[in-house]
């Protein structure tokens, strides 16, 4: 089972370059929090805006710190299957724990094409595959029936699910379901989700793990109270295109610069201030419901 809180780690920048020192400090920090693993080069890591060498720089920097202490999964996305298979082969020399793979973006294949795409991916590696169903970015869903057929591939172990209406049906299948919508994390857990790949874990890893523990312990009211204390900041994080809000919140905590890679714009000063205030209020609320 793939479970728990997974951190889709941001890629810090300084003056337009990957800030390796900041990335490694972040990684070391999160090794001491309640996460199950890292996702490198995902959406929150601005992978689509990194060139080949920058991607390798990020992965090497992360693995230097993490080593074998936690699992590192690598995000793979793109427009066509051939290029994505090339990416998988390119990362094969690294000691990684698997791949988070989306459907091909923009071209919108039908479900037969989606199934074919993931079958090619599964055949290209022995490492675990996490399906990434994010239709608002790719333009195509991985329908539940398609997921059910793909489970026959022995290394397809989990799905990052970003369509809340599909959580319940996915959780009936023999596959781990990781929530990809931060604001719907509790809903996913309630119907049987096994964890989440959540940008908000940059701020609330331990609290999100505790939410899951309370759900598993059937302490539903306590889980709701704790998650509700996080919700205002979680909502603020996505008032700007991801990961601008996350980076702004981390900058408020003095951890990284809030710099993003264009055309993703930095969070405004107004949003940054709202996050600062929200984090202060959230800390007080958590002290009450912890």
C-alpha positions as CSV (number, residue, x, y, z in Angstrom):
1,X,0.0,0.0,0.0
2,X,1.1,3.5,-0.8
3,X,0.0,5.7,2.1
4,X,0.5,8.7,4.3
5,X,1.5,12.2,3.5
6,X,3.8,12.7,0.5
7,X,5.5,16.1,-0.1
8,X,5.6,17.4,-3.7
9,X,8.6,19.5,-2.9
10,X,9.0,23.0,-4.4
11,X,12.0,24.0,-6.4
12,X,13.5,27.1,-4.8
13,X,14.9,29.8,-7.1
14,X,17.3,32.7,-6.5
15,X,18.0,35.2,-9.2
16,X,16.5,32.8,-11.8
17,X,18.6,29.8,-10.9
18,X,17.8,26.7,-8.9
19,X,18.7,27.4,-5.3
20,X,20.4,24.1,-4.4
21,X,21.3,25.1,-0.9
22,X,17.7,26.1,-0.1
23,X,16.3,22.9,-1.6
24,X,18.6,20.8,0.5
25,X,17.8,22.7,3.7
26,X,14.1,22.1,3.0
27,X,14.7,18.4,2.4
28,X,16.5,18.1,5.7
29,X,13.8,19.9,7.5
30,X,11.0,17.6,6.1
31,X,13.0,14.5,7.0
32,X,12.1,15.4,10.6
33,X,8.4,15.7,9.9
34,X,5.7,13.1,9.5
35,X,5.9,12.5,5.7
36,X,6.0,9.1,3.9
37,X,8.2,10.4,1.0
38,X,9.0,13.1,-1.4
39,X,7.7,13.8,-5.0
40,X,10.4,15.5,-7.0
41,X,9.8,17.4,-10.2
42,X,6.0,17.5,-9.9
43,X,3.6,20.3,-10.6
44,X,4.5,22.0,-7.3
45,X,8.1,21.7,-8.2
46,X,7.6,23.6,-11.5
47,X,9.1,20.7,-13.4
48,X,7.5,21.8,-16.7
49,X,9.5,25.1,-16.5
50,X,12.9,23.4,-15.8
51,X,15.3,22.4,-18.5
52,X,16.9,19.0,-18.7
53,X,20.0,20.0,-16.6
54,X,17.9,21.8,-14.0
55,X,15.8,18.7,-13.5
56,X,18.9,16.6,-12.9
57,X,20.3,19.3,-10.6
58,X,17.1,19.2,-8.5
59,X,17.0,15.4,-8.3
60,X,20.6,15.0,-7.5
61,X,20.4,17.7,-4.8
62,X,17.4,16.0,-3.2
63,X,18.8,12.5,-3.3
64,X,22.1,13.7,-1.7
65,X,20.2,14.7,1.4
66,X,17.5,12.1,1.5
67,X,19.5,9.1,0.5
68,X,17.7,6.0,1.7
69,X,16.0,7.6,4.6
70,X,12.7,8.2,2.7
71,X,11.4,7.3,-0.7
72,X,11.7,9.8,-3.6
73,X,9.2,9.5,-6.4
74,X,9.8,11.5,-9.6
75,X,7.1,13.2,-11.6
76,X,6.8,12.5,-15.3
77,X,4.5,14.4,-17.6
78,X,4.3,15.8,-21.1
79,X,2.5,15.7,-24.4
80,X,3.4,12.3,-25.9
81,X,4.1,8.9,-24.6
82,X,7.4,8.5,-26.4
83,X,8.9,11.5,-24.7
84,X,7.6,10.4,-21.3
85,X,9.2,6.9,-21.8
86,X,12.4,8.7,-22.6
87,X,12.2,10.6,-19.3
88,X,11.6,7.4,-17.4
89,X,14.7,5.8,-19.0
90,X,16.7,9.0,-18.3
91,X,15.9,8.8,-14.5
92,X,16.5,5.0,-14.3
93,X,20.1,5.4,-13.1
94,X,19.0,7.2,-10.0
95,X,18.0,5.4,-6.8
96,X,14.4,6.5,-6.8
97,X,11.2,4.8,-5.6
98,X,9.0,5.1,-8.6
99,X,7.2,7.6,-10.9
100,X,4.2,9.8,-10.7
101,X,2.9,9.8,-14.2
102,X,0.1,11.8,-15.8
103,X,-2.0,11.2,-18.9
104,X,-0.6,12.9,-22.0
105,X,-1.6,16.6,-21.9
106,X,-3.3,18.7,-24.5
107,X,-4.0,16.0,-27.1
108,X,-7.0,14.5,-25.2
109,X,-6.9,10.8,-26.2
110,X,-9.9,8.6,-25.6
111,X,-9.8,6.0,-22.8
112,X,-8.3,3.4,-25.0
113,X,-5.5,5.7,-25.7
114,X,-5.1,6.6,-22.0
115,X,-5.0,2.9,-21.2
116,X,-2.4,2.2,-23.9
117,X,-0.3,5.1,-22.6
118,X,-0.1,3.8,-19.1
119,X,0.5,0.3,-20.2
120,X,3.6,1.5,-22.2
121,X,4.8,3.3,-19.1
122,X,4.3,0.2,-16.9
123,X,6.3,-1.9,-19.3
124,X,9.1,0.6,-19.5
125,X,10.1,0.1,-15.8
126,X,10.0,-2.3,-13.0
127,X,9.6,0.5,-10.5
128,X,6.3,1.4,-9.0
129,X,3.9,3.7,-10.9
130,X,1.5,6.2,-9.4
131,X,-1.2,7.3,-11.9
132,X,-1.8,11.0,-11.8
133,X,-5.4,11.9,-12.7
134,X,-5.4,15.7,-13.1
135,X,-7.8,16.5,-15.9
136,X,-7.9,20.2,-15.3
137,X,-4.2,20.3,-16.4
138,X,-4.0,17.5,-18.9
139,X,-7.5,17.9,-20.5
140,X,-8.3,14.2,-20.1
141,X,-9.4,12.0,-17.2
142,X,-8.3,8.6,-16.2
143,X,-11.8,7.1,-15.8
144,X,-12.5,4.6,-13.1
145,X,-13.1,1.7,-15.5
146,X,-9.7,2.5,-17.1
147,X,-8.0,2.4,-13.7
148,X,-9.6,-0.9,-13.0
149,X,-8.1,-2.4,-16.1
150,X,-4.7,-0.8,-15.4
151,X,-4.5,-2.4,-12.0
152,X,-3.6,-5.6,-13.9
153,X,-0.2,-4.1,-14.5
154,X,1.7,-5.3,-11.4
155,X,3.7,-2.1,-10.8
156,X,0.8,0.3,-11.0
157,X,0.2,0.6,-7.3
158,X,-1.6,3.9,-6.6
159,X,-3.4,6.9,-8.1
160,X,-3.1,10.5,-7.2
161,X,-6.8,11.5,-7.5
162,X,-7.8,15.1,-8.2
163,X,-11.5,14.7,-9.0
164,X,-13.3,14.5,-5.7
165,X,-16.5,13.1,-7.3
166,X,-14.5,10.0,-8.2
167,X,-12.9,9.3,-4.8
168,X,-15.5,6.9,-3.6
169,X,-15.5,4.7,-6.7
170,X,-11.7,4.7,-6.8
171,X,-11.5,3.6,-3.2
172,X,-13.6,0.5,-4.0
173,X,-10.7,-0.7,-6.3
174,X,-7.7,-2.6,-5.1
175,X,-5.4,0.4,-5.5
176,X,-4.0,3.0,-3.1
177,X,-5.8,6.3,-3.5
178,X,-3.8,9.4,-2.7
179,X,-5.7,12.7,-2.6
180,X,-4.3,15.4,-4.8
181,X,-6.7,18.1,-3.8
182,X,-5.6,19.7,-0.6
183,X,-9.0,21.1,0.4
184,X,-10.6,17.7,-0.2
185,X,-8.1,15.6,1.8
186,X,-10.5,14.8,4.6
187,X,-13.3,13.8,2.1
188,X,-10.9,11.4,0.4
189,X,-9.8,9.8,3.7
190,X,-13.4,9.4,4.8
191,X,-14.3,7.2,1.9
192,X,-11.1,5.1,2.1
193,X,-8.3,7.1,0.7
194,X,-4.8,6.0,1.9
195,X,-3.1,9.4,2.0
196,X,-2.3,12.4,0.0
197,X,0.3,14.1,-2.2
198,X,-0.3,17.6,-0.9
199,X,1.4,20.9,-1.5
200,X,0.1,22.1,1.9
201,X,2.3,19.5,3.5
202,X,5.1,22.1,3.2
203,X,3.3,23.9,6.1
204,X,1.2,21.2,7.8
205,X,2.9,17.8,7.3
206,X,2.5,16.8,10.9
207,X,-1.0,18.1,11.2
208,X,-2.2,16.4,8.0
209,X,-0.7,13.1,9.3
210,X,-2.6,13.6,12.5
211,X,-5.8,14.2,10.6
212,X,-5.3,10.9,8.8
213,X,-4.5,9.2,12.1
214,X,-7.7,10.5,13.7
215,X,-9.8,9.2,10.7
216,X,-8.2,5.8,11.0
217,X,-8.9,5.8,14.7
218,X,-12.5,6.7,14.0
219,X,-12.2,10.0,15.8
220,X,-14.1,11.8,13.1
221,X,-15.1,14.9,15.0
222,X,-11.5,15.5,16.1
223,X,-10.3,15.0,12.5
224,X,-12.8,17.5,11.3
225,X,-11.8,20.1,13.9
226,X,-8.1,19.8,13.1
227,X,-8.6,19.9,9.4
228,X,-11.0,22.9,9.7
229,X,-8.2,24.8,11.6
230,X,-5.9,24.3,8.5
231,X,-8.5,25.0,5.8
232,X,-8.3,28.8,5.7
233,X,-4.6,28.7,4.9
234,X,-5.0,25.8,2.6
235,X,-7.5,27.8,0.6
236,X,-5.2,30.9,0.6
237,X,-2.4,28.8,-0.9
238,X,-4.3,28.4,-4.1
239,X,-5.4,32.0,-4.5
240,X,-2.5,32.2,-6.9
241,X,-1.3,29.6,-9.4
242,X,0.5,26.8,-7.6
243,X,3.2,26.9,-6.3
244,X,3.2,30.7,-5.8
245,X,1.2,30.6,-2.7
246,X,3.2,27.8,-1.1
247,X,6.5,29.6,-1.9
248,X,5.1,32.8,-0.4
249,X,4.1,31.0,2.8
250,X,7.5,29.4,3.0
251,X,9.1,32.8,2.5
252,X,7.0,34.2,5.4
253,X,8.6,31.5,7.5
254,X,12.1,32.5,6.3
255,X,12.8,29.2,4.6
256,X,13.1,30.2,0.9
257,X,12.6,33.1,-1.5
258,X,9.1,33.3,-2.9
259,X,10.6,33.5,-6.5
260,X,8.8,31.5,-9.1
261,X,9.7,30.6,-12.7
262,X,7.8,32.7,-15.3
263,X,5.1,32.7,-16.5
264,X,4.1,31.7,-13.0
265,X,4.1,35.0,-11.2
266,X,5.2,35.5,-7.7
267,X,2.5,35.8,-5.1
268,X,1.4,39.4,-4.6
269,X,2.4,41.3,-1.5
270,X,-1.3,41.3,-0.5
271,X,-1.5,37.5,-0.7
272,X,1.8,37.2,1.2
273,X,0.5,39.3,4.0
274,X,-2.8,37.4,4.1
275,X,-0.8,34.2,4.4
276,X,1.4,35.6,7.2
277,X,-1.7,36.6,9.2
278,X,-3.4,33.3,8.3
279,X,-0.5,31.2,9.5
280,X,-0.5,33.1,12.8
281,X,-4.2,32.5,13.3
282,X,-3.8,28.8,12.2
283,X,-1.1,28.2,14.8
284,X,-3.4,29.5,17.6
285,X,-6.3,27.4,16.4
286,X,-4.1,24.3,16.1
287,X,-3.0,24.7,19.7
288,X,-6.7,24.4,20.7
289,X,-7.6,21.4,18.6
290,X,-4.3,19.5,18.7
